[in-house]
Amino acid sequence: MNTRVIELIKSYPTDGTITFRWHTSVSGATRDLIYRNETIVPVKYNSDGTLSSFCCGITFEVFFRLLDFYPPLSVDDVKKIQLYWYCDCKTEHDNEKGALKAIVLHNLGERIENLDQAMAGDFIQFWRSGGSGHSVVFLEWIRCGSVIIGFRYWSSQSSTNGIGYNTEYFATGTTPGVLKHKMYIARLLQPK
């Protein structure tokens, strides 16, 4: 499925036409996400008619577009997947795993614990030393010699003015960055 994920992300514009906006008035998705005739995530346009996205919304949309390859789920299951993906389950104590929890809990994928086993097209929810998090599609590791020091990914973020490719590095000592121990990697399984 990783190949399909990569094909899908290449279909999105990265020229700023779909801007970044983290706000309750935006769903994060660029289209209505409808499952079994029920809207799971509605597209919400800005007041000027343009589209905006944010990380959880756009990565969930990519995942959602692959659901037809899997055995049918209930609408309630898809709604729960969306809540986990957005790290928005108010009743859950481990609300930081995002896509990993959503995918594994519903037997759609597996956790990748060894960083060296991550592949382009894996979904990652990570957290930074400053407390902010991000939902992304993994592309590749950045290395210094044989040591992994960061990674390149696709998502929606302010630094790329919306959907685009970005690079971040791991926190080291007093240098802020991504926390390795709060990086949750999930891989979709091939449908049976």
C-alpha positions as CSV (number, residue, x, y, z in Angstrom):
1,M,0.0,0.0,0.0
2,N,3.0,2.3,0.5
3,T,3.3,2.7,-3.3
4,R,-0.4,3.7,-3.5
5,V,0.2,6.3,-0.7
6,I,3.1,7.8,-2.6
7,E,1.0,7.9,-5.8
8,L,-1.8,9.7,-4.0
9,I,0.4,12.3,-2.4
10,K,1.9,13.2,-5.8
11,S,-1.7,14.0,-7.0
12,Y,-2.0,17.0,-4.6
13,P,-0.8,20.5,-5.5
14,T,2.3,21.8,-3.6
15,D,2.2,25.3,-5.0
16,G,0.3,26.9,-2.2
17,T,-3.2,26.8,-3.8
18,I,-4.4,24.7,-0.8
19,T,-3.0,26.7,2.1
20,F,-2.3,25.7,5.6
21,R,-4.8,26.7,8.3
22,W,-5.1,25.2,11.7
23,H,-8.5,26.4,12.8
24,T,-11.9,24.9,13.9
25,S,-13.5,26.4,10.8
26,V,-11.4,24.1,8.6
27,S,-11.7,20.3,8.5
28,G,-8.2,19.8,7.1
29,A,-9.6,17.8,4.1
30,T,-9.7,19.0,0.5
31,R,-12.9,17.1,-0.4
32,D,-15.9,15.6,1.3
33,L,-14.9,12.3,2.8
34,I,-18.0,10.1,2.5
35,Y,-18.2,6.5,3.6
36,R,-21.3,4.4,3.0
37,N,-23.3,7.5,2.1
38,E,-22.3,9.3,5.4
39,T,-20.0,12.3,5.6
40,I,-17.1,11.5,7.9
41,V,-15.2,14.8,7.2
42,P,-16.9,17.6,5.3
43,V,-14.8,19.9,3.2
44,K,-15.0,23.4,4.6
45,Y,-14.0,26.3,2.3
46,N,-12.5,29.6,3.6
47,S,-14.8,32.7,3.4
48,D,-13.1,33.7,0.1
49,G,-13.9,30.3,-1.5
50,T,-10.3,28.9,-1.3
51,L,-9.3,25.6,0.4
52,S,-7.1,25.2,3.4
53,S,-5.7,22.0,5.0
54,F,-3.8,20.9,8.0
55,C,-1.7,17.9,8.8
56,C,-4.2,15.4,10.3
57,G,-6.8,16.3,7.8
58,I,-4.7,15.8,4.7
59,T,-3.0,12.6,5.8
60,F,-6.4,11.2,6.9
61,E,-7.7,12.1,3.5
62,V,-4.9,10.1,1.8
63,F,-5.7,7.1,4.1
64,F,-9.4,7.5,3.5
65,R,-9.0,7.3,-0.3
66,L,-7.5,3.9,0.2
67,L,-10.3,2.4,2.3
68,D,-12.0,0.9,-0.7
69,F,-9.2,-1.6,-1.0
70,Y,-10.1,-3.1,2.5
71,P,-13.0,-5.1,3.7
72,P,-16.0,-2.9,4.6
73,L,-15.9,-1.2,8.0
74,S,-18.8,0.2,9.9
75,V,-19.4,4.0,9.7
76,D,-18.8,4.1,13.4
77,D,-15.4,2.5,13.0
78,V,-14.4,5.0,10.3
79,K,-15.6,7.9,12.5
80,K,-13.5,6.4,15.4
81,I,-10.5,6.1,13.1
82,Q,-10.8,9.7,12.2
83,L,-10.9,10.8,15.8
84,Y,-7.8,8.8,16.6
85,W,-6.1,10.1,13.5
86,Y,-6.8,13.7,14.6
87,C,-5.6,12.8,18.2
88,D,-9.0,13.9,19.2
89,C,-10.4,11.1,21.4
90,K,-11.3,12.9,24.5
91,T,-11.8,9.7,26.5
92,E,-8.5,8.1,25.6
93,H,-5.4,8.4,27.8
94,D,-2.9,7.8,25.0
95,N,-4.2,10.4,22.6
96,E,-0.8,11.0,21.0
97,K,-0.4,8.1,18.6
98,G,-2.7,9.4,15.9
99,A,-2.5,7.4,12.7
100,L,-0.7,4.5,14.4
101,K,-3.6,3.9,16.9
102,A,-6.2,4.4,14.2
103,I,-4.6,1.9,11.8
104,V,-3.5,-0.8,14.3
105,L,-6.7,-0.8,16.4
106,H,-8.7,-1.6,13.3
107,N,-6.3,-4.2,12.0
108,L,-5.5,-2.2,8.9
109,G,-1.7,-2.0,9.5
110,E,1.2,-2.4,11.9
111,R,3.5,-0.4,14.0
112,I,7.1,0.1,12.8
113,E,9.3,0.3,15.8
114,N,12.8,0.1,14.2
115,L,13.5,3.4,12.4
116,D,15.6,1.6,9.8
117,Q,12.5,-0.4,8.7
118,A,10.5,2.7,7.9
119,M,9.5,3.0,4.2
120,A,8.3,5.8,2.0
121,G,4.6,5.9,2.3
122,D,4.4,5.0,6.0
123,F,2.2,7.3,8.2
124,I,3.9,9.1,11.2
125,Q,2.5,11.0,14.1
126,F,5.3,12.8,15.9
127,W,5.8,15.3,18.7
128,R,8.4,18.0,19.1
129,S,10.3,19.1,22.2
130,G,8.2,22.3,22.2
131,G,5.0,20.3,22.6
132,S,3.6,20.6,19.1
133,G,2.8,17.5,17.0
134,H,2.5,16.7,13.3
135,S,0.9,14.0,11.1
136,V,2.9,13.2,8.0
137,V,3.7,10.7,5.3
138,F,7.3,9.6,5.6
139,L,9.6,9.8,2.6
140,E,13.2,9.2,3.7
141,W,15.7,9.5,6.6
142,I,18.3,12.2,6.7
143,R,21.6,10.8,7.9
144,C,25.0,12.0,9.1
145,G,27.1,9.0,8.2
146,S,25.1,6.0,9.5
147,V,23.2,8.0,12.2
148,I,19.6,9.1,11.5
149,I,19.4,12.8,12.4
150,G,16.1,13.7,10.7
151,F,13.6,12.9,8.0
152,R,11.8,14.2,5.0
153,Y,8.1,14.0,4.7
154,W,4.9,15.2,3.0
155,S,2.0,16.9,4.8
156,S,0.4,20.3,5.3
157,Q,2.2,22.9,7.4
158,S,2.7,26.6,7.7
159,S,6.4,26.4,6.6
160,T,5.3,25.2,3.1
161,N,2.2,27.4,3.0
162,G,0.0,24.3,2.9
163,I,0.5,20.9,1.3
164,G,4.2,20.2,0.6
165,Y,7.4,18.5,1.4
166,N,9.4,19.3,4.5
167,T,12.4,18.2,6.5
168,E,12.8,18.1,10.3
169,Y,15.5,17.0,12.6
170,F,15.6,15.2,16.0
171,A,16.1,17.1,19.2
172,T,19.6,16.8,20.6
173,G,20.8,18.1,24.0
174,T,19.6,21.7,24.1
175,T,18.7,21.8,20.4
176,P,14.9,21.6,19.9
177,G,13.4,19.2,17.4
178,V,11.4,16.0,17.0
179,L,11.4,13.6,19.9
180,K,12.5,10.1,18.7
181,H,10.6,8.5,21.6
182,K,7.4,10.2,20.6
183,M,7.5,9.2,16.9
184,Y,4.8,6.7,16.0
185,I,5.2,5.0,12.6
186,A,2.4,3.0,11.0
187,R,2.3,1.0,7.8
188,L,-0.9,0.0,6.1
189,L,-1.1,-3.8,5.4
190,Q,-1.8,-5.2,2.0
191,P,-5.6,-5.9,1.8
192,K,-6.5,-9.6,1.8
